[in-house]
Amino acid sequence: MATALGFLLLLPLQTIAGLQTSRTANNAQAARIQGAEAKLKALRQAVAGAASNADLNVQLQKLSGSVLGPADIAQPLPLL
């Protein structure tokens, strides 16, 4: 009888711990999403503000984004 009561008393404790773990994971995921959205916004602004392929390449390098290869630089900017 005492053992069953002990297990029943553990249920609320386990539920609270599970909810806290879930909340922590959700907060971490939200922070990662916000960081990714900020980087994407900066990349979009770099693309929109680029006057040429070389300018775009310089702006992408500043943002630590991908660098255009020689084949990409040779293409007209609207195609990129």
Secondary structure, 3 states (H helix, E strand, C coil): CHHHHHHHHHHHHHHHHHHHHHHHHHHHHHHHHHHHHHHHHHHHHHHHHCCCHHHHHHHHHHCCCCCCCHHHHHCCHHHC
